[in-house]
Amino acid sequence: MVRWFDRSNRSYLGLLTYYSKYDANMRVNYFSNGEERIVKFNCVTKNVQVLGSNFLCVDGSNVKVIKGTGVSYTPDNFLFKNGLYDKTGYTIDDQYALDDPELTLKWREVEMWKKINPNSLDKKIWKLFFLPTELEYKRFMNDASLTTALNTHNEAASTTRTATTSYGKYEMALDRKSPWTKAHIAAQAYGLINGSNKWFLVMNKNNPKAYEDIKLSKTFPSYWIGQAWDKSRYVNAVDYANGYWMVSTKSNSSIYRQAWKKSATFPKDWVNEKWNDGYSMTHLAYGGGTWAVVASKGSGLGLQNWFIRAYFPDKEIKKFWDEGKYITAIAHGNGNWGVIMSKNSKIKRQFWKKSAVFPESWIKEKWKLNANITSAVYANGEWVIIMTTTEFDPTQEYFYNSTFPISDVRELWGKN
């Protein structure tokens, strides 16, 4: 917990939740114009040189307003000379360079900085940083022995009984009123089947039970995705077809954090940045003139490579297969194929099929080999289907319809 003052002598109280140097977040409580305000932002820590001395820098970014109207807040940065738990720390504004010779005149020493045990946080302290409708607050009220670190994205209220599923040091609260199902989306596309364009949707039927939701939107549903993250539901599928973005989110997965990026060109710098931050690229799509990439933590994927080609990259796929990497995301847009290939110990074998005719018989043949559809793309008048054998062998079913087959999906959800 940290307390500091700005140049106008306004007081701030912050609560830093630290998992690792790439994974931390801070909540800040303060008053402005007589109104209580709460914000949160992500943090990373890094070793820096300041005027010839070594410091640990806590670098804030991506502010989200929790309470307050008309709030404009710049994320804070902190410097500690002797490590994260040194009692002497400084706060500094973003605009000042760390090699500024007058830096010591511009930073401000924090008034209080101390490490605390989550068990020592009482109700009064929780109310300073969380709204009563937020998930962590409700869990604290229901469990006085809370010892689990807070997850940045687990912040939506659950007004009904909840079940918690633990993944390592993270816990996710899942709404028991949600329509739980073992059937979940595995792949989707839109293309020519039996003489007319149809939505093609693949479902895995014997997954662990989870809540899944689907959004169809003519614009990329960024707000909807954020709402899903707040309920510990993470992106499970992304596609663009027939003028619509289709996104599904799912709970009860090993994923505990995600980020997404849209760009007219493939966002290679962002991908490299997220790799450095411990993310893996899990989903790729192209629509409306932009690439959309989803990065995830906790996916279980290993080392990755991506490439963009103006032709179908069969030779590149073979090369990476020989290196033990497999297609985990594929999309076509603006005349190019985008492919992400990953190390994954659970994948045993992979196949692909490129055909002007929907390859129904080929799919059934591969099902007999315990391979399942993991990606589907329709581009340039041809289908590309990726099928994969893994340690986990779900039973699959697919639908195709001129309209999005939501009634079929709901029926399958209900049966499972």
ZALUMVEX-108094 format. One record per residue (C-alpha): x, y, z; chain. Coordinates in steps of 0.05 Angstrom, whole numbers, always signed. Layout:
BEGIN
east = X; north = Y; up = Z; ch = A
...
//
This chain:
BEGIN
east = +0; north = +0; up = +0; ch = A
east = +26; north = +69; up = -18; ch = A
east = +7; north = +141; up = -1; ch = A
east = +33; north = +202; up = -37; ch = A
east = +16; north = +275; up = -53; ch = A
east = +16; north = +311; up = -119; ch = A
east = +43; north = +381; up = -131; ch = A
east = -22; north = +413; up = -110; ch = A
east = -18; north = +373; up = -44; ch = A
east = -75; north = +326; up = -62; ch = A
east = -70; north = +259; up = -26; ch = A
east = -72; north = +192; up = -61; ch = A
east = -76; north = +122; up = -31; ch = A
east = -56; north = +63; up = -75; ch = A
east = -62; north = -13; up = -69; ch = A
east = -12; north = -51; up = -112; ch = A
east = -25; north = -124; up = -126; ch = A
east = +39; north = -156; up = -150; ch = A
east = +45; north = -225; up = -185; ch = A
east = +109; north = -217; up = -226; ch = A
east = +149; north = -162; up = -259; ch = A
east = +104; north = -164; up = -321; ch = A
east = +40; north = -175; up = -283; ch = A
east = +16; north = -126; up = -230; ch = A
east = -39; north = -75; up = -221; ch = A
east = -54; north = -15; up = -177; ch = A
east = -119; north = +15; up = -151; ch = A
east = -119; north = +88; up = -128; ch = A
east = -168; north = +124; up = -83; ch = A
east = -169; north = +200; up = -82; ch = A
east = -216; north = +260; up = -79; ch = A
east = -225; north = +314; up = -132; ch = A
east = -275; north = +371; up = -130; ch = A
east = -306; north = +340; up = -68; ch = A
east = -319; north = +273; up = -104; ch = A
east = -288; north = +206; up = -85; ch = A
east = -254; north = +173; up = -144; ch = A
east = -225; north = +104; up = -155; ch = A
east = -182; north = +84; up = -214; ch = A
east = -140; north = +24; up = -231; ch = A
east = -83; north = +12; up = -280; ch = A
east = -35; north = -43; up = -301; ch = A
east = +38; north = -42; up = -278; ch = A
east = +104; north = -73; up = -299; ch = A
east = +169; north = -70; up = -260; ch = A
east = +237; north = -61; up = -291; ch = A
east = +308; north = -44; up = -269; ch = A
east = +331; north = +25; up = -292; ch = A
east = +390; north = +71; up = -285; ch = A
east = +375; north = +139; up = -254; ch = A
east = +433; north = +188; up = -249; ch = A
east = +484; north = +131; up = -244; ch = A
east = +445; north = +91; up = -191; ch = A
east = +403; north = +28; up = -199; ch = A
east = +329; north = +34; up = -185; ch = A
east = +269; north = -11; up = -192; ch = A
east = +215; north = +25; up = -233; ch = A
east = +141; north = +9; up = -225; ch = A
east = +112; north = +33; up = -292; ch = A
east = +37; north = +45; up = -296; ch = A
east = -7; north = +42; up = -359; ch = A
east = -78; north = +31; up = -385; ch = A
east = -122; north = +68; up = -335; ch = A
east = -193; north = +46; up = -322; ch = A
east = -241; north = +89; up = -281; ch = A
east = -278; north = +50; up = -227; ch = A
east = -314; north = +108; up = -193; ch = A
east = -324; north = +180; up = -212; ch = A
east = -349; north = +223; up = -270; ch = A
east = -308; north = +262; up = -319; ch = A
east = -244; north = +230; up = -293; ch = A
east = -179; north = +241; up = -330; ch = A
east = -122; north = +205; up = -296; ch = A
east = -49; north = +193; up = -317; ch = A
east = -21; north = +127; up = -291; ch = A
east = +32; north = +135; up = -237; ch = A
east = +104; north = +112; up = -239; ch = A
east = +147; north = +97; up = -177; ch = A
east = +222; north = +89; up = -166; ch = A
east = +253; north = +47; up = -109; ch = A
east = +328; north = +46; up = -99; ch = A
east = +332; north = -19; up = -59; ch = A
east = +277; north = -62; up = -90; ch = A
east = +202; north = -66; up = -89; ch = A
east = +195; north = -69; up = -14; ch = A
east = +243; north = -13; up = +2; ch = A
east = +207; north = +36; up = +48; ch = A
east = +237; north = +96; up = +11; ch = A
east = +204; north = +108; up = -56; ch = A
east = +190; north = +164; up = -105; ch = A
east = +134; north = +180; up = -153; ch = A
east = +149; north = +213; up = -219; ch = A
east = +109; north = +237; up = -278; ch = A
east = +114; north = +204; up = -346; ch = A
east = +140; north = +265; up = -383; ch = A
east = +206; north = +267; up = -344; ch = A
east = +263; north = +226; up = -374; ch = A
east = +301; north = +181; up = -325; ch = A
east = +367; north = +212; up = -348; ch = A
east = +342; north = +283; up = -334; ch = A
east = +398; north = +316; up = -292; ch = A
east = +345; north = +353; up = -252; ch = A
east = +303; north = +290; up = -239; ch = A
east = +313; north = +293; up = -164; ch = A
east = +280; north = +361; up = -164; ch = A
east = +219; north = +334; up = -200; ch = A
east = +205; north = +268; up = -165; ch = A
east = +166; north = +267; up = -100; ch = A
east = +180; north = +220; up = -42; ch = A
east = +121; north = +177; up = -23; ch = A
east = +94; north = +187; up = +47; ch = A
east = +80; north = +113; up = +61; ch = A
east = +99; north = +48; up = +27; ch = A
east = +90; north = -19; up = +60; ch = A
east = +78; north = -92; up = +43; ch = A
east = +12; north = -119; up = +72; ch = A
east = -20; north = -188; up = +79; ch = A
east = -87; north = -195; up = +42; ch = A
east = -115; north = -225; up = +106; ch = A
east = -102; north = -159; up = +142; ch = A
east = -148; north = -119; up = +96; ch = A
east = -212; north = -104; up = +133; ch = A
east = -278; north = -81; up = +104; ch = A
east = -261; north = -7; up = +110; ch = A
east = -198; north = -14; up = +68; ch = A
east = -234; north = -56; up = +15; ch = A
east = -287; north = -1; up = +8; ch = A
east = -232; north = +48; up = -8; ch = A
east = -211; north = +10; up = -71; ch = A
east = -271; north = -32; up = -93; ch = A
east = -344; north = -20; up = -107; ch = A
east = -395; north = -64; up = -69; ch = A
east = -417; north = -91; up = -137; ch = A
east = -348; north = -117; up = -156; ch = A
east = -331; north = -190; up = -153; ch = A
east = -271; north = -184; up = -107; ch = A
east = -310; north = -143; up = -57; ch = A
east = -367; north = -195; up = -55; ch = A
east = -318; north = -252; up = -47; ch = A
east = -284; north = -215; up = +10; ch = A
east = -351; north = -204; up = +45; ch = A
east = -367; north = -278; up = +37; ch = A
east = -298; north = -305; up = +55; ch = A
east = -260; north = -271; up = +112; ch = A
east = -201; north = -318; up = +100; ch = A
east = -188; north = -293; up = +30; ch = A
east = -114; north = -304; up = +13; ch = A
east = -114; north = -305; up = -62; ch = A
east = -83; north = -247; up = -101; ch = A
east = -131; north = -205; up = -141; ch = A
east = -139; north = -216; up = -215; ch = A
east = -140; north = -151; up = -256; ch = A
east = -199; north = -174; up = -298; ch = A
east = -242; north = -208; up = -245; ch = A
east = -283; north = -146; up = -229; ch = A
east = -356; north = -158; up = -247; ch = A
east = -410; north = -168; up = -196; ch = A
east = -443; north = -235; up = -188; ch = A
east = -511; north = -226; up = -156; ch = A
east = -522; north = -301; up = -147; ch = A
east = -484; north = -357; up = -113; ch = A
east = -415; north = -369; up = -143; ch = A
east = -368; north = -426; up = -152; ch = A
east = -293; north = -414; up = -152; ch = A
east = -245; north = -451; up = -196; ch = A
east = -171; north = -444; up = -180; ch = A
east = -117; north = -440; up = -233; ch = A
east = -50; north = -433; up = -198; ch = A
east = -49; north = -368; up = -160; ch = A
east = -112; north = -341; up = -194; ch = A
east = -184; north = -355; up = -177; ch = A
east = -245; north = -341; up = -221; ch = A
east = -316; north = -335; up = -196; ch = A
east = -368; north = -366; up = -242; ch = A
east = -442; north = -350; up = -239; ch = A
east = -483; north = -412; up = -224; ch = A
east = -544; north = -381; up = -259; ch = A
east = -506; north = -380; up = -325; ch = A
east = -526; north = -432; up = -378; ch = A
east = -469; north = -481; up = -366; ch = A
east = -453; north = -529; up = -422; ch = A
east = -401; north = -578; up = -446; ch = A
east = -409; north = -556; up = -518; ch = A
east = -365; north = -499; up = -543; ch = A
east = -346; north = -467; up = -608; ch = A
east = -284; north = -496; up = -641; ch = A
east = -283; north = -462; up = -709; ch = A
east = -326; north = -420; up = -755; ch = A
east = -326; north = -391; up = -826; ch = A
east = -373; north = -367; up = -881; ch = A
east = -369; north = -394; up = -951; ch = A
east = -397; north = -435; up = -1008; ch = A
east = -430; north = -500; up = -987; ch = A
east = -477; north = -539; up = -1034; ch = A
east = -484; north = -482; up = -1082; ch = A
east = -497; north = -423; up = -1035; ch = A
east = -460; north = -383; up = -983; ch = A
east = -470; north = -409; up = -912; ch = A
east = -446; north = -399; up = -842; ch = A
east = -404; north = -459; up = -820; ch = A
east = -398; north = -471; up = -745; ch = A
east = -360; north = -527; up = -710; ch = A
east = -376; north = -547; up = -637; ch = A
east = -336; north = -591; up = -589; ch = A
east = -385; north = -630; up = -547; ch = A
east = -349; north = -661; up = -487; ch = A
east = -309; north = -603; up = -459; ch = A
east = -309; north = -588; up = -384; ch = A
east = -372; north = -549; up = -367; ch = A
east = -368; north = -474; up = -376; ch = A
east = -409; north = -413; up = -394; ch = A
east = -404; north = -391; up = -466; ch = A
east = -434; north = -331; up = -501; ch = A
east = -433; north = -307; up = -573; ch = A
east = -435; north = -237; up = -603; ch = A
east = -449; north = -218; up = -675; ch = A
east = -434; north = -146; up = -691; ch = A
east = -421; north = -102; up = -752; ch = A
east = -367; north = -67; up = -711; ch = A
east = -313; north = -101; up = -670; ch = A
east = -347; north = -114; up = -601; ch = A
east = -292; north = -85; up = -558; ch = A
east = -339; north = -62; up = -502; ch = A
east = -374; north = -129; up = -501; ch = A
east = -307; north = -165; up = -495; ch = A
east = -288; north = -120; up = -437; ch = A
east = -353; north = -138; up = -402; ch = A
east = -338; north = -212; up = -412; ch = A
east = -268; north = -203; up = -384; ch = A
east = -299; north = -171; up = -322; ch = A
east = -338; north = -236; up = -313; ch = A
east = -276; north = -280; up = -322; ch = A
east = -299; north = -301; up = -392; ch = A
east = -245; north = -299; up = -443; ch = A
east = -245; north = -297; up = -519; ch = A
east = -253; north = -368; up = -546; ch = A
east = -264; north = -352; up = -620; ch = A
east = -259; north = -292; up = -667; ch = A
east = -280; north = -287; up = -740; ch = A
east = -306; north = -238; up = -791; ch = A
east = -355; north = -261; up = -844; ch = A
east = -412; north = -234; up = -885; ch = A
east = -402; north = -164; up = -857; ch = A
east = -403; north = -186; up = -784; ch = A
east = -353; north = -197; up = -729; ch = A
east = -367; north = -261; up = -691; ch = A
east = -336; north = -268; up = -623; ch = A
east = -348; north = -321; up = -570; ch = A
east = -325; north = -318; up = -498; ch = A
east = -319; north = -376; up = -449; ch = A
east = -308; north = -384; up = -375; ch = A
east = -273; north = -440; up = -338; ch = A
east = -210; north = -441; up = -382; ch = A
east = -137; north = -438; up = -361; ch = A
east = -132; north = -368; up = -392; ch = A
east = -130; north = -313; up = -339; ch = A
east = -113; north = -250; up = -379; ch = A
east = -122; north = -225; up = -450; ch = A
east = -109; north = -166; up = -495; ch = A
east = -129; north = -151; up = -567; ch = A
east = -104; north = -107; up = -622; ch = A
east = -135; north = -83; up = -687; ch = A
east = -92; north = -55; up = -743; ch = A
east = -95; north = -43; up = -818; ch = A
east = -28; north = -79; up = -823; ch = A
east = -8; north = -140; up = -783; ch = A
east = +12; north = -111; up = -715; ch = A
east = +81; north = -144; up = -711; ch = A
east = +109; north = -94; up = -660; ch = A
east = +50; north = -105; up = -613; ch = A
east = +57; north = -181; up = -621; ch = A
east = +131; north = -177; up = -602; ch = A
east = +114; north = -133; up = -543; ch = A
east = +62; north = -182; up = -518; ch = A
east = +109; north = -241; up = -527; ch = A
east = +159; north = -204; up = -483; ch = A
east = +103; north = -194; up = -431; ch = A
east = +89; north = -269; up = -428; ch = A
east = +29; north = -272; up = -474; ch = A
east = +15; north = -321; up = -531; ch = A
east = -23; north = -304; up = -594; ch = A
east = -87; north = -346; up = -591; ch = A
east = -135; north = -317; up = -643; ch = A
east = -128; north = -283; up = -711; ch = A
east = -180; north = -254; up = -758; ch = A
east = -186; north = -203; up = -814; ch = A
east = -247; north = -160; up = -828; ch = A
east = -269; north = -91; up = -847; ch = A
east = -199; north = -73; up = -871; ch = A
east = -164; north = -92; up = -806; ch = A
east = -127; north = -150; up = -774; ch = A
east = -151; north = -169; up = -704; ch = A
east = -104; north = -208; up = -659; ch = A
east = -120; north = -234; up = -589; ch = A
east = -63; north = -248; up = -540; ch = A
east = -73; north = -291; up = -478; ch = A
east = -38; north = -312; up = -415; ch = A
east = -48; north = -383; up = -391; ch = A
east = -62; north = -413; up = -459; ch = A
east = -10; north = -468; up = -451; ch = A
east = +21; north = -451; up = -518; ch = A
east = +97; north = -449; up = -524; ch = A
east = +144; north = -415; up = -573; ch = A
east = +109; north = -384; up = -632; ch = A
east = +122; north = -358; up = -702; ch = A
east = +77; north = -317; up = -747; ch = A
east = +81; north = -302; up = -821; ch = A
east = +42; north = -266; up = -875; ch = A
east = +42; north = -292; up = -946; ch = A
east = +7; north = -272; up = -1010; ch = A
east = +0; north = -346; up = -1027; ch = A
east = -23; north = -405; up = -986; ch = A
east = +40; north = -421; up = -946; ch = A
east = +42; north = -497; up = -951; ch = A
east = +119; north = -500; up = -951; ch = A
east = +124; north = -455; up = -890; ch = A
east = +73; north = -498; up = -853; ch = A
east = +112; north = -561; up = -869; ch = A
east = +177; north = -527; up = -846; ch = A
east = +148; north = -509; up = -778; ch = A
east = +114; north = -577; up = -771; ch = A
east = +184; north = -607; up = -777; ch = A
east = +204; north = -561; up = -719; ch = A
east = +147; north = -586; up = -676; ch = A
east = +102; north = -525; up = -685; ch = A
east = +30; north = -528; up = -707; ch = A
east = -22; north = -481; up = -735; ch = A
east = -59; north = -450; up = -676; ch = A
east = -90; north = -390; up = -714; ch = A
east = -100; north = -376; up = -788; ch = A
east = -138; north = -322; up = -826; ch = A
east = -141; north = -290; up = -895; ch = A
east = -148; north = -217; up = -911; ch = A
east = -128; north = -163; up = -961; ch = A
east = -100; north = -217; up = -1007; ch = A
east = -55; north = -247; up = -954; ch = A
east = -54; north = -309; up = -910; ch = A
east = -36; north = -297; up = -837; ch = A
east = -13; north = -357; up = -797; ch = A
east = +9; north = -367; up = -725; ch = A
east = +45; north = -432; up = -708; ch = A
east = +60; north = -454; up = -637; ch = A
east = +95; north = -506; up = -596; ch = A
east = +42; north = -547; up = -560; ch = A
east = +57; north = -612; up = -525; ch = A
east = -16; north = -633; up = -528; ch = A
east = -17; north = -634; up = -605; ch = A
east = +3; north = -700; up = -635; ch = A
east = -11; north = -691; up = -709; ch = A
east = -42; north = -640; up = -757; ch = A
east = -73; north = -641; up = -826; ch = A
east = -98; north = -588; up = -874; ch = A
east = -143; north = -590; up = -935; ch = A
east = -152; north = -537; up = -989; ch = A
east = -211; north = -548; up = -1034; ch = A
east = -260; north = -509; up = -1078; ch = A
east = -314; north = -557; up = -1054; ch = A
east = -332; north = -562; up = -981; ch = A
east = -290; north = -624; up = -960; ch = A
east = -344; north = -661; up = -921; ch = A
east = -319; north = -731; up = -936; ch = A
east = -247; north = -712; up = -919; ch = A
east = -270; north = -684; up = -852; ch = A
east = -305; north = -749; up = -835; ch = A
east = -244; north = -790; up = -855; ch = A
east = -201; north = -749; up = -807; ch = A
east = -252; north = -756; up = -752; ch = A
east = -240; north = -831; up = -756; ch = A
east = -166; north = -816; up = -742; ch = A
east = -188; north = -777; up = -679; ch = A
east = -170; north = -711; up = -712; ch = A
east = -216; north = -652; up = -700; ch = A
east = -229; north = -587; up = -736; ch = A
east = -189; north = -531; up = -703; ch = A
east = -192; north = -477; up = -758; ch = A
east = -234; north = -462; up = -819; ch = A
east = -226; north = -407; up = -871; ch = A
east = -260; north = -393; up = -937; ch = A
east = -220; north = -348; up = -983; ch = A
east = -211; north = -338; up = -1058; ch = A
east = -266; north = -388; up = -1072; ch = A
east = -233; north = -444; up = -1032; ch = A
east = -241; north = -477; up = -965; ch = A
east = -182; north = -488; up = -919; ch = A
east = -195; north = -535; up = -861; ch = A
east = -144; north = -550; up = -807; ch = A
east = -153; north = -614; up = -767; ch = A
east = -112; north = -633; up = -706; ch = A
east = -103; north = -694; up = -661; ch = A
east = -90; north = -677; up = -588; ch = A
east = -88; north = -711; up = -520; ch = A
east = -159; north = -687; up = -509; ch = A
east = -207; north = -718; up = -560; ch = A
east = -273; north = -680; up = -561; ch = A
east = -333; north = -705; up = -600; ch = A
east = -349; north = -655; up = -655; ch = A
east = -411; north = -632; up = -692; ch = A
east = -419; north = -578; up = -744; ch = A
east = -475; north = -538; up = -774; ch = A
east = -482; north = -496; up = -837; ch = A
east = -539; north = -449; up = -852; ch = A
east = -552; north = -387; up = -894; ch = A
east = -563; north = -349; up = -828; ch = A
east = -520; north = -355; up = -767; ch = A
east = -541; north = -422; up = -735; ch = A
east = -555; north = -395; up = -666; ch = A
east = -616; north = -440; up = -656; ch = A
east = -573; north = -501; up = -669; ch = A
east = -520; north = -476; up = -621; ch = A
east = -572; north = -464; up = -566; ch = A
east = -601; north = -533; up = -577; ch = A
east = -533; north = -565; up = -571; ch = A
east = -518; north = -523; up = -509; ch = A
east = -583; north = -548; up = -479; ch = A
east = -567; north = -622; up = -495; ch = A
east = -499; north = -616; up = -463; ch = A
//
